[in-house]
Amino acid sequence: QVQLVESGGGLVQPGGSLRLSCAASGFIFSRYAMSWYRQAPGKERELVAVIGRFGGYTNYADSVKGRFTGSRDNAKNTVYLQINSLKPEDTAVYYCNVEYRGVLYWGQGTQVTVSS
């Protein structure tokens, strides 16, 4: 079955950086675009990045453009989100996502907290 496992979150000061990872299994990873979402307390889940099947295509929410970079390693079945210049408003649980055979799958999420 499809499994997505995020890691790499933590507590970081404003201006800091983190690299989130999402390890995927249960499907042919290289055939599917992957997405990163986040959900802040009291807010709806929002799309922050889409990474195409081979990583050449990426798209970002306006709020993170220039600070977030998505990438993937198809040999490791892993997608990444490099997040730089972190702001307090980036505090959220970050999820990776794949749409596989018409079904949306989510990981358990990884918490990112930006605070001094």
N, C-alpha and C positions, 0 to 999 in steps of 0.2 A: 504494500500500500504506500501511498505518497506520504512522505515525512519531510518536514522542514524544521531545522533546528538552528535557531539564531544564537549568537554569542557575541561578546565584545563590548557590551554596554558597561556603564559604570558612572561614577561621580567625577565630574571634571569641572574645572574652573572656566569662567567665561574666557573665550579666546582660545581654548584648548582644542584638542583633536581626539577623535576616536576612530577606530576601524571596526565596523560591524561585519560579521560573517554569517552566512546562512548555508548550512550543509543540507543538500537535497538528496533524496533517495526515492526509489519506487517508480521512477519514470525515466525516459531517455532525456536527460537534462539538456543536451545541446539542441533539442528540437523545440524548446519553449522559451519564450521571453519570461523574464522574472521581474517582479516589482518589489519595491520597498514602500511600506506605509508607516505612518506613525499615528498614535492616539495620545493626546494630552488629556490630563484630568478634566472631566466635564465637557470634553469636546468630541466631535465626531472623528472617526478615523479618516485620515487624509493620505492621498497618494503623494509621495515625494520623489520617486524615481522609477523609471522603467529602463531595463537593460535588455537589448535585443539578444537573439539567440547566440550570436558570436561576439557580443560586446561592442560591435562597431556602432550600433545605434543606441543612443541614450536620450532620455528626455526627463526633465526635472520640473518640479513645481517652482513657480516664480520665487517663492519665499526661500528657496535653498540654492538657486542657481548661482554658480561661482564659488559655492562653499562645499557642496556635496558632490562626490564623484562615485558613480556606480561602475563596477567592473565584474568580471566573472572569470573563472578558470574551469573550463569544461572538462579538463582531465581530472579535476578534483571534485566535480559536481558541486561547486561552491560559488555563490555570488557574494559580492562585497559591497559595502557602502562606506567610503571614506568621508568622514564629516569633519570639517575644519572650521575655524573661527566660530566656535560654538557660542550660542547666545542662550540666555535663560529661557527664552520662548521655544527653544529646541527640546526642552525637557518633555519627554514622552516615552511611551513604550513603542519600540520599533519592531515591525513585523515584516517578514518576507512573504511573498505570495506567488502562487502560480495558478493559472487556469488550465486544468488538465481534463480533457474530455468533457468540457462544459461545466466542470465543478471547480469552485474556488477553494484552494487549500491554503492554510495559514500555519505558521509556526506558533510557538508559545510566546514569542516576543522576548525582547531584551530591553531592559530599562536604561534609559539615558537621562541623567540628571545633571543639569548645568547650574552650578551655584558656587558662590564664593564663600 
